[in-house]
């Protein structure tokens, strides 16, 4: 039996698929095998000799492996190739036995693997956030942030349909600056003939990819109202993914891709998974609202029973006592003072009981009657009642369009204003306050300003916007605004008063059929089935 031929280790290093590199004490490449040269994005070993290596060779390997780590003694480094591509290397380093000043490093490209781990973690974190007590707006903001942070996208928007399926609201975003006029401008673009790809997504209930969308929009005069807003982003391609629950389209997730980013199958799968998480959040919020509506109906029935069982019977008793007094008066004989006093005492007792019960119910319900009176009249009634009760001087400024507000939105707007007025009366030590309310374009704006002492923190010092921990009232106001995709801002200065301003975008009507694009192959989106 002949002895096996020994293989030169240089041949092994040249043939191995993992990168092998020798690094000196200054952290620079000294020698690399062909796989290492290719992983670094170069063609010749000479182009890398003397170049600083990305490996942190002074650190010890992590003693406790991470949850997603396959091999606990690997570390991670990042390398940018000459073409600008960012790669993620997992590596191990050991001292070279023949020369302790040199280290040999074996490494491999784990860019896709690391990206996949981060996507799985993002989906998991989003699932956890759905169980939190945050509002729908804050939850969808969190979903958008996870997508942007995980895939490095330029921006993400999440728009949802209302219960009628006819109106879109912007409820979550990341990467794009907040704009109270975004929906107004979007409508203006649509009216000028711009095609809204997300409407095609809603209709087809499939993801739509539009390569180089920014170049199309930038050169299209119909999109001029949004050129400056979308121009703030460094983006190129566009993807719109439907939010679908039980076969129904609940909204869309719009993703803006940075220049150079490819929209591959795995990317679409990730966006579809995150859109599913967002759809679950919308569905949960809808079910919760239905549960609350059911609770309100049960409460109305309970109040009806209470009215019948107590107040109605007490009023009936008052009526009987009054009839008895009337009968005595018709007899034409003197009525003993004791009998009159007894009737008066019983009627007085019953009246006080009825009044106490009614006050308790009114305090419990705190009805706004926005559905019957309208938002403007209800706020006007509240303000005048507060003036009569407290002596505080109010100035009212109502704009047009309040009669068009959805009843549910009007109810929340009233509650926000009522809580703000309550805070002025209770805490501000003000002499006058101004309430402004109106519709501007497709935005409802409400504000309550006073000339009081300003917000104060726990130590009694004045604070500005966002400087104090919000109490239950302010938190509830903010949640009511965020429910409709709105924002609440507080501006306060010591001895100069406080202004609470709420801006709520009104929904965009979804047309029966979106306008067609001009005949141009460059504007034809690519529909991708998953």
C-alpha positions in Angstrom: 0.0 0.0 0.0 1.5 3.3 -1.1 1.7 6.3 1.2 -0.8 9.1 0.5 0.8 12.1 -1.2 1.0 15.1 1.1 -0.8 18.2 0.0 0.9 21.6 0.3 -0.9 23.8 2.8 -0.6 26.7 0.4 -2.7 24.8 -2.1 -5.3 24.2 0.6 -5.4 27.9 1.5 -5.8 28.8 -2.2 -8.6 26.4 -2.7 -10.7 26.9 0.5 -14.0 28.7 0.2 -13.6 30.8 3.4 -11.4 33.9 3.5 -8.0 33.5 5.1 -5.9 36.6 5.9 -2.8 37.4 7.8 -2.9 40.7 9.7 0.0 42.5 11.4 0.1 44.1 14.8 -1.1 47.4 13.2 -4.3 45.7 12.0 -3.3 45.8 8.3 -3.5 43.0 5.7 -0.2 41.2 5.1 -1.4 38.3 3.0 -4.8 37.0 1.7 -6.0 33.9 -0.1 -8.1 34.2 -3.3 -11.4 33.8 -1.4 -10.5 36.6 1.0 -9.6 38.9 -1.9 -13.0 38.1 -3.6 -14.9 38.6 -0.3 -13.3 42.1 0.0 -14.5 42.9 -3.5 -11.1 43.1 -5.1 -9.4 41.2 -7.9 -5.8 41.3 -6.8 -4.2 40.6 -3.5 -1.8 43.5 -4.0 -4.7 45.9 -3.8 -5.3 44.9 -0.2 -1.8 44.6 1.2 -1.2 47.3 3.8 -4.9 48.2 3.9 -6.5 48.3 7.4 -8.5 45.2 8.0 -12.0 45.5 9.6 -11.3 42.9 12.3 -11.1 44.0 16.0 -8.3 41.7 16.9 -7.8 43.0 20.5 -11.2 41.9 21.6 -11.9 38.5 23.2 -14.6 36.3 21.8 -18.0 36.7 23.5 -18.2 34.2 26.4 -22.0 33.8 26.2 -23.4 33.1 22.8 -26.3 35.1 21.4 -29.7 33.5 20.7 -29.2 33.6 16.9 -25.5 32.7 16.9 -24.5 29.4 15.4 -20.9 29.5 16.6 -20.3 31.4 19.8 -16.6 32.2 19.2 -17.3 34.2 16.0 -17.2 38.0 16.0 -18.8 40.3 13.4 -17.1 43.0 11.3 -18.3 45.3 8.5 -16.5 46.0 5.3 -17.3 48.5 2.5 -16.0 47.4 -0.9 -14.5 49.7 -3.5 -17.9 49.9 -5.2 -19.7 51.0 -2.0 -21.3 47.7 -1.1 -21.5 47.0 2.6 -20.7 43.5 3.7 -20.9 41.7 7.0 -18.1 39.3 8.0 -18.2 36.6 10.7 -14.6 35.8 11.7 -12.2 34.1 14.1 -8.6 35.1 14.8 -5.6 33.2 16.2 -2.0 34.1 16.8 0.4 32.8 14.1 2.6 30.2 16.0 5.7 31.2 14.1 5.3 34.9 14.7 3.2 36.2 17.6 3.1 39.7 16.1 0.9 38.3 13.3 -2.6 36.9 13.4 -4.4 34.6 11.0 -8.1 35.4 10.4 -10.6 33.1 8.9 -13.8 34.9 7.8 -17.0 34.4 5.7 -19.7 36.6 4.3 -22.8 36.6 6.5 -24.5 39.7 5.0 -27.7 37.9 3.9 -27.7 35.7 7.0 -27.4 38.6 9.4 -30.0 40.5 7.4 -32.4 37.5 7.7 -31.9 37.3 11.4 -32.6 41.0 11.8 -35.8 40.7 9.8 -37.0 37.8 11.9 -36.2 39.8 15.1 -38.1 42.8 13.6 -41.2 40.7 13.0 -40.9 39.2 16.5 -40.6 42.7 18.1 -43.5 43.9 16.1 -45.6 41.0 17.3 -44.8 41.9 20.8 -45.7 45.6 20.3 -49.2 44.5 19.1 -49.8 43.4 22.7 -48.9 46.7 24.2 -51.4 49.3 25.3 -50.4 52.0 22.8 -52.8 53.6 20.4 -53.2 52.3 16.8 -51.2 55.3 15.5 -48.2 54.6 17.8 -48.3 50.9 17.0 -48.2 51.5 13.3 -45.4 54.1 13.8 -43.4 51.4 15.5 -44.0 48.9 12.7 -42.8 51.5 10.2 -39.7 52.2 12.3 -38.9 48.5 12.5 -39.0 48.2 8.7 -36.8 51.3 8.1 -34.2 50.3 10.7 -34.1 46.7 9.6 -33.8 47.1 5.8 -32.3 50.6 5.8 -35.2 52.0 3.6 -35.6 55.7 3.0 -39.1 55.8 4.4 -42.3 53.9 5.1 -46.0 55.0 5.3 -49.0 53.0 6.5 -52.4 54.1 5.4 -55.6 52.4 6.5 -59.2 52.4 5.3 -62.1 53.4 7.5 -65.0 51.1 8.3 -66.8 52.1 5.1 -63.8 51.1 2.9 -64.1 54.5 1.2 -61.7 56.7 3.1 -57.9 56.5 3.6 -56.1 57.8 6.6 -52.3 58.1 7.2 -51.8 56.4 10.5 -48.1 55.4 10.7 -44.8 56.6 9.1 -41.0 56.5 9.6 -38.3 58.3 7.7 -40.6 61.0 6.3 -41.1 64.2 8.1 -44.5 64.9 9.6 -46.7 67.0 7.4 -50.3 68.1 8.3 -50.9 68.9 4.6 -49.6 65.7 3.0 -53.1 64.3 2.3 -54.2 67.7 0.9 -51.3 67.7 -1.5 -51.9 64.1 -2.4 -55.4 64.9 -3.4 -54.3 67.8 -5.4 -51.9 65.6 -7.3 -54.6 63.1 -8.0 -56.9 65.9 -9.2 -54.2 67.0 -11.6 -54.0 63.5 -13.1 -51.3 61.8 -11.0 -51.7 58.1 -10.6 -51.7 56.8 -7.0 -50.2 53.4 -7.2 -51.6 52.5 -3.7 -55.1 52.6 -5.2 -54.1 49.9 -7.6 -52.7 47.9 -4.7 -56.0 48.2 -2.8 -57.9 47.1 -5.9 -55.7 44.2 -6.8 -54.8 43.3 -3.2 -51.3 42.4 -4.4 -47.9 44.1 -3.9 -46.9 46.5 -6.7 -43.3 47.4 -7.4 -42.4 50.6 -9.4 -38.7 50.8 -10.2 -37.2 54.3 -10.3 -40.5 55.9 -9.2 -38.9 59.1 -7.9 -37.5 59.9 -11.4 -41.0 59.5 -12.8 -42.6 61.7 -10.1 -39.9 64.3 -10.3 -40.5 64.7 -14.1 -44.3 64.7 -13.9 -45.9 68.1 -13.5 -49.0 66.5 -11.9 -46.9 65.6 -8.8 -45.6 69.2 -8.4 -47.5 69.8 -5.1 -45.4 66.9 -3.5 -42.1 67.5 -5.2 -40.6 69.4 -2.3 -41.9 66.9 0.3 -40.8 63.7 -1.5 -37.6 65.4 -2.5 -36.6 65.5 1.2 -36.0 61.7 0.9 -33.1 60.1 -0.7 -35.1 57.4 -2.6 -35.5 55.7 -5.9 -37.9 52.8 -6.2 -41.4 52.4 -4.6 -43.3 49.4 -3.3 -46.9 49.3 -2.2 -48.1 46.3 -0.2 -51.8 45.7 0.8 -52.8 45.2 4.4 -55.2 42.3 4.2 -57.4 40.7 6.9 -59.8 37.9 6.2 -59.6 38.6 2.5 -60.4 42.3 2.9 -58.1 45.2 2.1 -57.6 47.2 5.3 -55.0 49.6 3.9 -51.6 49.8 2.3 -47.9 49.9 3.4 -45.8 52.1 1.1 -42.1 51.6 1.1 -39.6 54.1 -0.4 -36.3 52.4 -1.3 -32.9 54.2 -1.1 -30.9 54.5 -4.4 -29.1 51.2 -5.1 -31.4 49.0 -3.0 -32.8 46.1 -4.9 -36.4 44.9 -4.5 -35.9 41.2 -4.4 -38.3 38.3 -3.5 -37.0 38.1 0.1 -37.5 41.9 0.6 -41.1 41.6 -0.7 -41.7 38.6 1.7 -40.4 40.7 4.6 -42.6 43.7 3.7 -45.6 41.3 3.3 -44.9 39.9 6.7 -44.7 43.4 8.3 -47.8 44.4 6.4 -49.6 41.4 7.9 -48.5 42.6 11.4 -49.8 46.0 10.7 -53.1 44.5 9.4 -53.4 42.5 12.6 -53.0 45.8 14.6 -55.8 47.4 12.5 -58.0 44.4 13.0 -57.4 44.4 16.7 -58.2 48.1 17.0 -61.4 47.5 15.0 -62.5 44.6 17.2 -61.7 46.7 20.3 -63.8 49.6 19.0 -66.7 47.2 18.3 -66.4 45.9 21.9 -66.5 49.5 23.2 -69.5 50.2 21.0 -71.2 47.1 22.5 -70.3 48.3 26.0 -71.8 51.7 25.3 -75.0 50.0 24.1 -75.1 47.8 27.2 -74.6 51.0 29.3 -77.5 52.7 27.6 -79.7 49.8 28.3 -78.6 49.8 32.0 -79.4 53.5 32.2 -82.8 53.0 30.7 -83.5 50.3 33.3 -82.2 52.6 36.1 -84.4 55.5 34.8 -87.4 53.2 34.8 -86.8 51.6 38.1 -85.9 54.7 40.1 -86.4 58.1 38.5 -89.6 57.3 36.6 -91.2 55.8 39.6 -90.2 58.7 41.8 -91.6 61.2 39.4 -94.8 59.2 39.3 -94.9 59.4 43.1 -94.5 63.2 42.9 -97.3 63.3 40.4 -99.6 61.2 42.7 -98.8 63.5 45.7 -99.6 66.6 43.6 -102.9 65.0 42.5 -103.8 64.3 46.1 -103.2 68.0 47.0 -105.4 69.0 44.1 -108.2 66.7 45.3 -108.1 68.2 48.8 -108.2 71.7 47.3 -111.5 70.9 45.4 -113.4 69.9 48.6 -113.8 73.5 49.7 -112.9 72.8 53.3 -109.8 74.0 55.1 -106.8 71.6 54.8 -105.0 70.9 58.0 -101.5 72.4 58.2 -100.0 69.1 59.2 -101.4 67.4 56.0 -100.0 70.2 53.8 -96.6 70.0 55.5 -96.6 66.2 55.1 -97.3 66.5 51.4 -94.7 69.2 51.0 -92.1 67.2 52.8 -92.7 64.1 50.7 -92.7 66.0 47.5 -89.5 67.8 48.5 -87.8 64.5 49.5 -88.8 62.9 46.2 -87.7 65.9 44.2 -84.3 66.0 45.9 -83.9 62.2 45.3 -84.7 62.6 41.6 -82.4 65.6 41.2 -79.5 63.7 42.9 -80.1 60.6 40.7 -80.2 62.8 37.5 -77.0 64.6 38.5 -75.3 61.3 39.1 -76.3 60.0 35.7 -75.3 63.3 34.0 -71.9 63.2 35.7 -71.4 59.6 34.8 -72.3 60.1 31.1 -70.9 63.6 30.5 -72.8 63.6 27.2 -71.4 65.8 24.4 -74.5 65.5 22.2 -72.2 66.1 19.2 -74.4 63.8 17.0 -77.5 65.9 17.7 -76.2 69.5 18.1 -73.0 69.3 16.0 -69.4 70.0 17.1 -69.6 73.8 17.0 -72.8 74.1 19.0 -71.7 71.6 21.5 -68.4 73.3 22.1 -70.2 76.7 22.3 -72.6 75.3 25.0 -69.7 73.8 27.0 -67.8 77.1 26.9 -70.7 79.2 27.9 -71.6 76.8 30.7 -68.0 77.0 32.0 -68.0 80.8 31.9 -71.2 80.9 34.0 -69.8 78.4 36.4 -66.3 79.8 36.9 -66.3 83.4 35.7 -63.4 82.6 33.3 -63.6 84.7 30.1 -63.5 82.7 26.9 -63.0 83.8 23.3 -64.4 81.5 20.6 -63.0 81.3 17.0 -64.9 78.8 14.8 -64.0 78.1 11.1 -66.0 76.6 8.3 -66.5 72.9 7.6 -67.2 71.6 11.1 -70.6 70.3 10.0 -68.8 67.8 7.7 -66.9 66.1 10.5 -67.6 62.4 11.0 -69.7 62.0 14.2 -67.1 59.7 15.9 -64.3 62.1 15.1 -66.4 65.0 16.4 -67.0 63.2 19.6 -63.2 62.7 20.2 -62.5 66.3 19.2 -65.1 67.5 21.7 -63.6 65.3 24.4 -60.1 66.7 23.7 -61.4 70.3 23.9 -63.4 69.5 27.0 -60.3 68.0 28.8 -58.2 71.0 27.7 -60.8 73.4 29.1 -61.0 71.4 32.3 -57.2 71.7 32.7 -57.4 75.5 32.2 -60.0 75.8 34.9 -58.4 73.4 37.4 -54.7 74.2 37.0 -53.9 77.3 34.9 -55.0 80.1 37.2 -55.9 82.0 34.1 -58.2 84.9 33.5 -59.1 84.2 29.9 -58.8 81.4 27.3 -59.2 81.2 23.6 -60.7 78.2 21.8 -60.1 77.8 18.0 -61.7 75.1 15.9 -61.9 74.8 12.2 -61.3 72.7 9.0 -58.5 73.8 6.7 -58.4 71.8 3.5 -58.5 68.2 4.7 -57.3 68.9 8.2 -59.2 69.5 11.4 -57.4 71.9 13.7 -58.3 72.6 17.4 -56.5 74.6 20.0 -57.1 75.9 23.5 -54.8 78.7 24.8 -54.8 80.4 28.2 -52.9 83.2 29.9 -52.2 81.2 33.0 -49.1 80.1 34.9 -48.0 77.4 32.4 -47.4 73.7 32.9 -45.2 72.7 35.8 -43.3 69.5 36.7 -43.3 67.7 40.0 -40.9 70.2 41.5 -43.2 73.1 40.6 -40.9 74.4 37.8 -42.3 75.6 34.5 -41.7 73.3 31.6 -42.0 73.5 27.8 -43.5 71.1 25.3 -42.7 67.5 26.1 -40.8 68.5 29.2 -43.3 67.1 31.7 -44.6 63.6 32.4 -48.1 63.6 31.0 -50.9 62.7 33.4 -54.0 60.6 32.6 -55.9 63.5 31.0 -53.1 64.6 28.6 -52.4 61.0 27.7 -56.1 60.4 26.9 -56.2 63.5 24.7 -53.1 62.4 22.8 -54.5 58.9 22.3 -57.8 60.3 21.0 -55.8 62.4 18.4 -53.6 59.5 17.4 -56.6 57.3 16.9 -57.3 59.4 13.8 -53.7 59.7 12.7 -53.4 63.2 14.3 -50.9 64.8 16.5 -51.1 66.9 19.7 -48.5 69.5 20.6 -48.3 71.5 23.9 -46.5 74.8 24.1 -46.1 76.2 27.6 -44.0 79.0 29.2 -44.0 79.9 32.9 -46.4 82.9 33.6 -47.1 83.1 29.8 -49.8 80.4 29.5 -50.2 77.2 27.7 -51.5 76.2 24.2 -52.7 72.8 23.4 -53.0 72.3 19.6 -54.4 69.2 17.9 -54.2 68.6 14.2 -56.1 65.6 12.7 -55.9 64.9 8.9 -59.3 64.1 7.4 -59.6 61.0 5.3 -59.0 60.9 1.5 -61.9 59.5 -0.5 -61.0 56.4 -2.5 -62.4 56.7 -6.1 -64.3 53.8 -7.6 -61.6 53.5 -10.3 -58.2 55.2 -10.1 -57.3 57.5 -13.0 -55.2 55.9 -15.7 -51.7 56.9 -16.4 -50.7 58.4 -19.7 -49.6 55.8 -22.2 -46.1 55.2 -21.1 -44.2 52.0 -20.5 -42.0 53.8 -18.0 -45.0 54.4 -15.7 -46.3 50.8 -15.8 -45.8 49.2 -12.4 -44.7 45.6 -11.9 -47.2 43.5 -10.0 -45.5 40.8 -8.0 -47.4 37.8 -6.6 -46.1 36.2 -3.4 
